[in-house]
Amino acid sequence: MKSVAYIERQNPPLRVYAFLFLAFLYVPVLFLPLFSINDSIYVSFPLKAFTTKWYVQMLDSEPMHAALLNSLRVGIATAVFATILGVFGAKAVTRYRIPGRKPVVFTIMLPLVIPGIILGVALLILVSRLGIQLSLYTVTLGHVLISVPFSMATLMARFEGFDKSMEEAAADLGDNAWWTFWRVTFPIVFPGILASLLLCFTISFDEFIMAFFLSGTDPTLPIYMWGQLRFPQKLPSVLALGSVILVVSFIVVFLSQWLRGRGAPEKIHEGR
């Protein structure tokens, strides 16, 4: 069978398509840092002059600090709860014979394909009917819902990637299910758990639609940025903030994927 690299070398149109697709996605985003250092409130060419005052203005904004703190709280809580649920779910579907396994996994993965606005409206109706006041807790609930599928997708590959006989050997030596998990399973799947935490945090930190429907008087950072777009004089500082978020998100996602690939299943088998 021909390798993927060989096929790519023999298919220049595919490489051109991939390049154009990536350019279409990411070239517009690169204008954020470009205009964030332009000494003008207008997003237009030619650029007026180089300046960093918009970053200073961004850092001096108290509402931005409060929104950032809200996003950090929601993001950390979402990452922890979604990863815990992802660990339980991934272990259940990969280690046990569950009746209707495929429908169960399909149901868990549904938030990946259902439009966010549909989920947002549905959760808003649900919490309103239950008499729950909109707050950061309801935002966290929505973010956990859309983050669990990403967590499970990351962790299922980890749970399927090592030999079950290692868990069986620990059980034969007298460990119960709890200690077997902590002494054998957890160290092996830990890179996937860490990758899930970083990925879920990034998803929550950048998410707008759920926060728009479910937030109360305490806005998250995306909601704060959206509110600032109504004022033209605030646009440059929003661009500066967006540039910072872009860089940080790229680093976190890159680190998440690196951790996900570290100690891949084939390497685990080679080490036996």
N, C-alpha and C positions, 0 to 999 in steps of 0.2 A: 504494500500500500504506500502510495506517495505521501510524504510528510506534508504538513500544513505549510511549512516554510517553502518547500519546493513548489507547491501549488501556487502560493502567492507570487513567487518569482516568475512563474510561467503565466500569470494573469495580470498584466499591467492595468487593464481597465478596472479591475477590482481595487487595486491600490489607488488609482486616481479617484474612484468613487469614495473610498474610505477617507482620503485626504479632503475632498470637497465636503463630505458630510461633517467631518470634525471642524473644518473651517466655518461652515454654516452655523454650527452650534456655538463655537467659542470665540470667533473673531469679534462679534458684537459685544461680548462680555469684556473683552480687552479694552474697550473704550471707557469703561468705568475708571480704571486708574489713570488713564490718559487725561480725561476731563476733570478728575479730582485734583490735579496739580495745575489746572489752568486758572489764571487770575481773572475770572469772569463768572458771572452767575448764569450765563447763557451757554448751552451745550451746542457749540457751532464752531466751524473752522472759518478762518485760521485761528489758532490758539493765540491768546493775548500775551501772556507771560507766565513764567514758572512761579509757583507759590506753594507753600505748605500751610497757609493760614486756615484752609478749610479743615485740615486735620486738627489744628489747634481749637477751632470753633467746635468741632465734633467732640473733642475731649472735655471741653468746658461745659457741655450741656448736661445739666442735672437730670432732665427727663430721660435722656439717652442712657444715663447710668442706671436709672431705675428700671427701664425696659430691658437693659442688658442683664441686670440681676434677675429679673423675672424669667428671662429666657434661659439663663443658666440653671435656675431652680427647676424649671419645667424639664429642661433637657437632661439634667442629671437624674431626676426622678423617673423620667420616661426610659432612659437607658437602663437603669437598674431593674425596673419592673418588667420591661419588655424582654430583657435578657433572661431574667428568672423564668418567665413564662416560656421563652424560647428554649431554654435548657430542658425544662420539663416536657415540653411538646416534642422536641427533637429526640430526646431519649425515648419517649413513649412510642413514637412511630418507627424508630429504627431498632429498638431492642425488644419490643413485644409484638405479638400478633394481635392486632386490634381489628375486630370486625368492622368492615367498611372503612379500611385505612385510607383508600384513595379519596372517597367523599369527604372524610374528616380533614385531610390535608388540603383538599380543594377549598373547603369552607374557610379554613384558616387563612388561605392565601387570597381570598376574595378581595380584601382591601387593596390589593395590588392592581386590580383591574376596574374596580368601581370608581367612578369619578369622585374626587375629593369633595366637590360641592354637594354631591348626593349624600355622602357620609356626614358631612357637616350639618346639613339641614336635618337629617334623620336624628342625629345625636342631639341637636338643639331641641327638636320636638320631644325627644325622650326625656331629657333633663327638665324641660319645662313642665311636662306632664307629671313628673315625679316631684315637682316642687323644689328642685335643687337650684340654688342660686349660682349664676354664672361666675366663675372665678378661675384662678390658675389651676385649681383641682380638676375642673371640667376640661380645661385645655389639656392637662396631663392625660386624662382619660382618653380623649380623642387621639392624642399622639401615641399612646401605648397601642391603641387599636391598629393604627397604620404602621407601627414599627415592629410588631410581633412577627409578621410575615418575613420581613428582612432578617430578623434575628434567627428565625427557624431555618430560613434558606442557608444562612451562614453556618449554623450549628449542625444541621443534618449532615452536611458533608464531612464535618469533623467526627461525628458519632459513627458514621458509616466507614470511616477511614482507618480504624484500627481493629485488630483481631479481638473478637469477643472472648477468646480463650484466656486472655489476661484477666478479665473480670471473673471468669469461671475458676481460674486458678486461685484468685484471692478468696473466693467463696469457699473453695475446698480447704483453704488454710484457716478457715474459721471466721473470716470477716462477714459481718452482716451486710445488707444492701447499702446502708448508710456509709459504713466505713469503706466498702468497696468503691463507692462513688468518689469519696474524698481522697483515698490513697492511690487509686488506679485511674479511674475515669477522668476526674477533674484535672490532674496534671497534664493529661494527654490532650484534652479538649480546651485547655486554658487559652491558647492562642486564639481559638475561635470565639471564646467568651469575650476576650478583650477586644477582638475585632467587632463583635456584635455591640459591645458597649459604645465604642467609638462611632460606629455606623448609626446606631439608633440616636445617639446624642446629636450627630450632625443632621439627621432627618428632622428631629424635633426642633433644633435650633433654627433651621431654615424654613420650617413649615409656616404657611400663611393662612390657608383656607380654613383649617380646623380652628386655629386661633381666632380668626375673624368672626366665626359663628359662636364660639364657646367662651371667649374671654369676656370678663366683666369690666371693672374700672381699672384693672391692672394690665396694661398692654404688654405683649411680648415685643421683642425687637423688630420683627417684620411688620407688626401692626404699627409701631411707632414710626417706622420708615415710611409706610404707606400714608400715614397722617401728615407727615412733613412734606410730602410731594404736592400738597395743595398750596404751598407757599413758595413762589419762585426763588426768593432769597435764601431758602433753606436747601435748595436742590444740591449745591456744591458739597455741603457737609454730608448730605445723604449719599452722594457719590463716593465721598471719602470713606464713609462707614461701610458702604457696599464693597469697596476695594479691600478693606481690612477683612471683612467677612469672607470674601472670595479667596483670599490667600490662606486664611486659617482653615476654611472648609476644605480646600485642596490638600493642605498638609494632613488634616485629620483623616480624610478619606484615603489618601495615599498610605498613611500609616496603618489604617484599618485593613486595607487590602494586602499590605505587606505582612501583617500579622496573620491574616487569614491563610496566606500561602506558606507561612513558616511552619516547618514540620508537617509538610503535606503527607497524605496517606501513603504515597509510594516511598517516602523517606522513612516513615514509621516501619513499613514492612522490611525495608532494607536493613534497618538497625536490629532486627531480631536475630 
